């Protein structure tokens, strides 16, 4: 019997009759069969929204068992373009699924899946794969459109425990969370929020209406919602934040270890960022959120709780100097030993609410230094921070950030009119704010340094000025694809020397985001990205597949050589910057966590020693942001922000990738307790905490 999944896919239209015969001994009359009625197509349309701006659309057309989807958006001058085709079988599960198009950064997508004669077969960026079909199972598309949620949810709702084994690996799970009423032009919709898990690090939150039809994909800053309900964007953002908060509050309650008594970390050596060396064996006493003393390795007191460091290395908390912090990556940063980030641009309201939750202890996350994002309005705008239309509005945005009183710098972005930058810099100086940023379109790094930038953001933003013509538009993907021209550049040429001279003479720092350029330039379809090789086997299936996908569109051997050569040129440019004494800051622009470990590791290519890298990533970057009095080193009187590794990162920097525990404000977290909540296989055992001896009872 056909199940309700297949019935729904057929659009309610079934065959209406069959051939019948009326017989007699004298005559036989043929009764004509009714003509089959073709299923009528149904069309569902959705708007894609961020920061109150419609940036794209999704259209899904269902005709019987066949579904076709078109999906495209553009934000910050880039975005995916995908065409998806799905055919459902009688069991409501896909028997055919194709995705064609391009990813946000241009990688060509030609993904396919089929199920026939007891075998599932697929081709994605990792290559071909197949598996026998031994039980009802569902394919997890590598690069699907958001409409895939309609396919997954329909299949999972029909399953008894709402869990299905999946191809190529793992399982998908669906959980109903809460209901919501959403008002729009077509009327009021009563919807149920669901969480889909099993494919990636975090749940995907979405809404189905009363007929179990996809209504919206939701996140704190990005929404795909049924046409006519665009005005509900903020409500849906807030719902996503609430659902995520509930999840992370639960994880926090189960994994944050607080101590009423003093805490001693026994038998450790401390990395000292001043001497750039390890101390001898010591122990560290923490009282509340503060480091109280550094004592002999075997010092103890019966009132203390104790964690045995077993001769490992205690490292000050790391800093990611290029974050765009969200609730989903805050805890993973803590698990990676990152206790301080500089946020380079965000939805300011969302970020402020997150900081409040972290400061209150409701959620785990790093300390945050905020930069005020200012972007010019254009068809290519990044819809973040504050968007401006004139020089007066740009100066007003600077003043607004200064008035709030808790911003470190302003950050200028791609669509800003270069003619306004000098006035913005002057006002920022007047109001006590630093200035960092991209190089706006139709200018170059030299002009921005001369206008007064304190810091350049991204190494490609500096280098593009050496290979682009004046009229080329970097608000598009050109700011990435033009890197193919770098191998032809002479790094000893006058144009390069002039820029580096300007940076050195004006004490202009740079936040190169080295690791993101490695991913952009060196990732190849079917090969594990170099930056993920050390941990990819611990990740969920979706992350493992993404680790084997290119970012850029690399179609020929010439493309391959050009992108690889561009990365070599970036490395050589960073070497020259280091040799000139230009301050290089270590940031990821990729969510921190494991990526910061790779970011730090890469700087050994530039000539930094492991000790120099750790010093920069701890005390020196804290000092850059004016926080060295309380952060950046394991010193009595400073905040208890540090992490323990079993090995010696001064000898082998890879030791920072295996963390036993992390303390932030004296609250202790064991990554091996945190990672299973994200589908990550732990890297170490959980150390034992020896509780303080009970106080003697009086008589």
ROLO-700830 format. One record per residue (C-alpha): x, y, z. Coordinates in pm, whole numbers, plus 32768, in hexadecimal, padded with zeros to 4 digits. Layout:
N
XYZ...
END
This chain:
699
800080008000808281597FA980E2821D80E180798382812981D1840A80C681A183917F62803884027F6180A285617FC281AB85627EB480A685057DB37FEB86437E057EAE85847E637E7885077CFE7E5E838F7CC87E0082AE7BA97C8382BE7BA07C2B81767AFC7C9780367A517C3A7F6479257AFA7E9D79617A357DB0788878C17D52787E78937BF277F6776D7B1E777E774679DC76C076BB7A99759477787BE7759678AD7C90761A78C97E0676467A127EB6768E79F57FCA77947AFD80D677587BE9812078797BE0828278FE7D07834E78887E10837F79957E1984E27A167F7385787A277FCC86057B7B7FAC877B7B9180EB88377BEC80F588EE7D3681E78A0E7D6982768A837EB4833B8BC67EC7841C8C4A7FD984DE8D8A802086428D8980A486818E9781A787998F20827A879D905C834C864990CD82C286C490AD815C863F8FBB805687748F287FB486E38E0D7EE385D18D107EA5857E8B9E7E9F84748B037DBF840789967DDC832288F37CDB828487A27D2781E886CF7C178186857E7CA182BF84D37D1F83A385D07C788426870B7D2084F8881B7C82859589347D4A86488A757CEB870B8B287DFA87E38C5E7DEA884C8D7F7EC689568E8B7ECC89E28F2480098B2E8FD9801C8B4D8FB27EA48B3B8E397EA98A5A8D0F7EE489F28BBC7E5A892B8B737D1F88918A167D288799894D7C58871B88167D09864886F27C8585B985E17D6484E184B27D16843683F87E3283F282837E3982B781D57EB1834C81D38011836E834F801184E9833D800985B783D17EED860E82E47DD286B683F97D0D875485407D7C882C86307CB588BF87827D118966885E7C0D89FB89BA7C288B048A727CED8B548AA27E5C8B838BF57EFE8CF58BFF7EA48CC78B717D478D0A89FC7D638C4889487C528B3C885B7CD88AC9872A7C128A4286467D22896985167CDE88C483FA7D9B87FB82CE7D27875F819F7DCA8710806F7CF587137EF57D1287807EF47E7B88A77FE17E4F88D4814F7EA389D5820B7DD28A4983727DE38B4B84677D608BAC85A27E218CE686757E418D9385587EFB8D60846F7DD28C7B83467D908BEA82607E998AF181477EBD8A5580677FC589547F507FD587F67FB3804087A67EC1815A86A17F94821085E480DA81D986F481E481C4870D83498148881783FD808288B7853081218905861B80048A5686C9802189EA88117F81886E88187F908785893F7F8B86C3898C80CA859B88D9802C864C8794808685B487CC81DF845E8782814784E3863580C5859085D582088472863982EE836B8585822084318441822D848C8461839C832C84B6840D82B58374836B83B582AA842E835882208581847B82B7864284B783D2854A861783518509869A82BE83C487EA822C8363888D8304825D896D82F1812E8A928320811B8AA882E882978A07833283E688998374842687A28495841A86C784E68546859C85CC85688520866686AB83EB873E86D98437886587BE831F896387DE82048A0A872281F38B6D86A480EC8C4D860681698D1A84E280A18E30843F80C88E9D82D6800D8F2881AC7F738DD6814F7EF98DA582B67F618D0D840180298BC983FE80478ADF852681998A3784FF826D893D85BC83E2897285E884C0884385B1863087F285DA86DE871884D7881D86748556891C857184EC89C3861183C08A83873984498B0787CE858B89C9888A85E38855884B85B6879F88E784938667899B8510853789BB843183BC89DC843882A8890683A0814289808385800F88BC83F3801487EE82B38182879682F781F5886C81D2833B892B81EB82FB8A8C826784528B1682C585C08ACD8302862F8BA4842787738C1884C587D88D47859788378E10846187B78D59832C86548CF382D485B08C3E81B184398C7681DA82FE8C3F810F82AA8D66802F81C08E5A80DC82598E2A823583928EFF820C83238FED831F834B8ECE841784C68EC583E4851B8F51853C84268E6585E784C88D3E853586288DB8858685C48DD486F385298C7986F1866C8BE6866587328C95877686448C10887F86588AA8880187D18AB887EE87E78B58894687198A4089DF880589428949893F89EF89BE88B28A338B18888588BC8B3C89E888768AC78A6F89858BAC89BB88F48CD98A52879D8C948BB588008C368C14893B8CFB8CCE88E28E3B8CCA89F18F458D7389E090968D0B8A6A91E78E668A1892678FB48A8B91D8902F89BD90B0919589439083922888D38F39934187F48FAD948187838F009488885E8DCA957E89358D0E95038A8B8CA4953F8B308B5595C18C8E8B9E95808D798A7696818E738AF797A98D848AFD970C8CAF89EA97678B778AAB96D98A7C8BA0970A8A978D15977B89748DE69676889A8E939582896D8F5F941A89718FD393198A868FAA92178AE990AD90D48B8B90328FDA8C3A91138E958C8E906A8EE48D2B8F1790478D988F6E919D8CF48F7592078D0D90E093668C7C90E594698BA8903495058AB0912495DA897B91369563885A90609503878D9191946488A7925B930F885092E7920E88AF93E890ED87D894628FEF88E79409904A88DC92978FB4881E917790CF879190A29102873C8F34924086758EF792F3870B8DCA93D385D98DAC94FA86A68D35943D874C8C18944F88B48BA0936989C88C18933A8ACE8B0592908C218B2691448C358A6E91668C6F88F890DC8D988836902A8D9286E5905B8EED86568F598EBF85418E108E3585C08CA58E6A85618C2B8DC1869B8AE58D0486AB8A428C3387B68A8C8AF186F98C068B1E86F78C348BC3884C8C508A7C890C8D2D89D688068E1E8AF988288E358AB9899D8E748947895D8F9589AC887990378A8589868FC48BCD88EA8F5C8CAF8A078F6D8E0089528EF48E6F87FB8EE28FB2873C8D938FC0868A8DCB906985398C6090B084E28B109024854489A19062857689E49148869B88A590F4875888D88F7D87358A448F9B87A589EB907188D388EA8F74894889E68E5A891E8AEC8F1789E889EE8F4D8AFF89A88DD78B0D8B1A8D7F8B148B6C8E868C1A8A538E088CF98ACB8CA08CE2898E8C2F8C328A5E8BC58B078BCC8B748AD58C968C4B89E98DCC8D2289C68DF68E8A8A308D9E8F7589138E4590B388988D57915A87A28DA2920C865C8C9892EB85C48C4B927D84608BFC939783688BA0934982008B32941E80DB89E093D1804389F5932C7EED896B91FA7E388A9C91437EC18A8291AC802E8AC890C6814E898C90ED821A8A349107836C8A7A9215846C8A21937083E689E293C382768A10952A820289B895FA80D08A8D973281018BC097BC81AE8AE2985C82B78A3E970C82FE8B949667830D8C0F976384108ACA973884D28B0995C084D88C6595FD85698BCC96D986778ABF95D986C48BC494CD87048C9295BD87D78B5D961F88A08B1C94B488FC8C6D94B689A78CD4934B897D8D62933A881C8ED6931987D78EE3937B86678E0593C785428E1D92D9841D8DEE936882BF8D6A928281B08D65924680398C4C932B7FC28CC0945E80848D05958F7FAC8E8095BE7FC58E5397387FC48DAA972481198EBA965C81C78F9D977A82308E7D982882E28E1796E2838A8F7996A784038F95980884898E5197E3854B8EB6968F85D08FFE9721864D8F42983E86F28E5A9748879F8F6B965788108F27953E87199022948786418FE5944184D0900292F5841C8F66927982DF8F5491F081838FC892BF805E8E8993547FC78E4993127E588EFA93EE7D58901E944C7E39914C939A7ECC91FE9352801292F194747FE491D4956E7FDE913694DC8118928194E181D492B1964B816E914B969281E191AA9616833A915794A5836291F6940A849891C992AB8416918691F782CE908B90DA82CB90DC8FA381F792218F768138916A8F657FE890E190C4802192459148802692C990767F0791A990B87E159221921C7DE79358918F7D41929E90C87C35914F91757BF190FA928F7B04905993C77B968F00937B7B088EE992137B7E8DDC91D87C868E4691207DC28CE5911F7E508CB78FDB7D8D8D698E8C7D9A8E7E8F347CD48F238F877E208F608E117E3F8F7A8D947CD990758EA27C78916D8DFC7D6191B98D187C3992858E3C7BB393748E417CDA94718D437C5594CA8E3B7B41951B8F4A7C4196838FA37C9996838FCC7E1397C490977DFB972291947D1296FF93037D6C958592EE7D9495A391E07E9E96C3928A7F52960593D27F5E94D89338800E95B092818109967893BD81479535947B818E94C193708283960D9369833B963694E4834994D2951A83C694CA93F284BA93A693578400935791F8847992B990E383AB91BC8FD283F7920C8EE982D091148DCC831792198CDD828E91538B9A82C090238C1081FD91088C5580D791948AF680F790338A6B80E38FDB8B4D7FBF91158B0B7EF5918489A97F4F904488E37F888FF387EE7E718EC887117E308F0685B37EB3903386137F8A9032865F80FD907E87CF813391D987EE81CE915488BB82F0905B87AD8354913586778330918B865A84A19024864B851E8F3585FD84018F04849084668E6C850785AE8D6085D784FE8BF7859084958BBF851083348B60866582A78CA0870583238D6D85E4829B8CD2861381428D09878A81498E74874A81A28E9886A1804E8DF687B97F868E9F88D67ECF8E388A3A7F178E9C8AD07DCA8E3D8A6A7C6A8F7189A97BFC8F2E89067AAC908188EB7A0291EB889F7A5A92318A0E7A18912E8A737B1D91C8897F7C1393258A0A7BE092B18B747BF191FA8B4B7D3C93138A7F7DD8940F8B837D62933A8C977DF793528BF77F4D94CC8BE77F2B94CF8D5A7ED693FC8DA7800894F18CE680E196198D9F804D956B8EEF807E952A8E9E81EC969A8E46821496F78F9C818D96009043827896928F8983A197F18FE983399785915883249700914A848895959174841C94B090F4853093FA8FBB84BB92BF8F5C857C92308DFD857D90C08DE085258FEC8CE584698EA88D7B83DD8E398C0E83E88D9E8BEB853F8EDF8BB286008EE98A6586B78FB4896185F58FFC8A6184E590C08B4285D191A48A1E862491EB8A0284AF92128B7C848A93218B79859393CA8A46850593E78AE683AC94B78C09842C95DB8B1C845595ED8B3382D6962D8CA882FC974E8C8083F196A58C96854597108B97864896038AE18711965D8BB2884196418CF7877B94EF8C8A86F7946A8C38885194EB8D8188DC94408E4287C492FA8D7F87EB92EB8DBF896293938EE68A0F93F68FB288DE929A8FB9884591FF9000899792F0912489B89295919F885B912D91BF88D3918E925C8A1F914091278AF2929A90B68B62925F911D8CCC916290078CFD918D8F118BDD92968E698B0993768DC08C07935A8CD68D2F93B48DD28E39932E8E058F9C921D8F0A8F9891B58ECB8E2F907D8E198DBB90858C9D8DCA90778C6B8C4F91578B4D8BDF915B89E98B57922088AA8B9492C187CF8A8B937D868B8AD1949E86E589E89596880089BB9519890288BA966589BD88C09706888A882695DC8824874F94C2891D871B93D4880386C093BE87BD883592B788D3885191CA87F9878591A586FE88A0911087B389CA90C587118B179006882E8BB48FC189A18B8D8F838AA68C9B8ED98BF08C558E968CD48D7F8EEE8BAB8E598DD38AD68DCA8E62898D8D4B8DF588DA8C0E8E6387868B8F8E54877F8A118E1886098A1B8CD0864B8AD08C6D875C89D88CC186BF88898BBE85A4888A8AAA86AC888B8B2E871787358B6085BA86AB8CDA85D586D88DA584AC87548E75852388808FEF8543886C9050850889DA8FCC846A8B188F1A853B8C1E9009857B8D418FA4852E8EA48F4B864A8F8F8FB1860190F48EB586AE91D18F2B876093108F34869D94518DF286CC95198E0F87BD963C8E28871597908CE3871B98518CE887B699AE8C5E86F99ADC
END
